[in-house]
């Protein structure tokens, strides 16, 4: 009987120790962390944003190194529904010649959905990028069934190709080098502050446990 009591005691003690360790480790890894600045000077492709999504290099930087030949190849995904030559006929989708810089429903005679034609503003580089990420998110209720292009370089390349087909708008200026450095420093500072808070929390918990 004494042996059974001893075993039970060790099991109970082990469970309490495991629970204590779990609480301490949870506080260490999930300590309240200061959030990153709401707007950073530069976002880095592949870095997790505060909402869990992926942040991307600004489209202005992507366009600066865009490859129009690669964009023409990407555009082949669109030719089942669109033409892009001057005077080309509308198909399932409108002709896309000279689209950038024009309103969302600019092609005469094409039956745009209200969801798209009611979008304010023109087709600029950022709007086209957002559309190519997900037409359904950009204009909920659109008749466009294309799933979108997930790779930012594909979007930049095809936008550059489309721009060369009659629009020829100047590319937006990419952010200055100082803004890139400031953005990277902001990320590093936020991560360092988060680590410091976590370490202080663990130290406080250990001090409280020793009392």
Secondary structure, DSSP 8 states (H G I E B T S, - for coil): -HHHHHHHHHHHHHHHHHHHHHHHHHHHHT-------SS-S---TT-B-TTS-B----HHHHHHT--HHHHHHHHTTTTTT---STT----SS---TT-TTSBTT-STT----HHHHT--SB--HHHHHHHHH-HHHHTTT-S--------HHHHHHHHHHHIIIII---------HHHHHHHHHHHHHHHHHHHHHHHHHHHHHHHHHH-
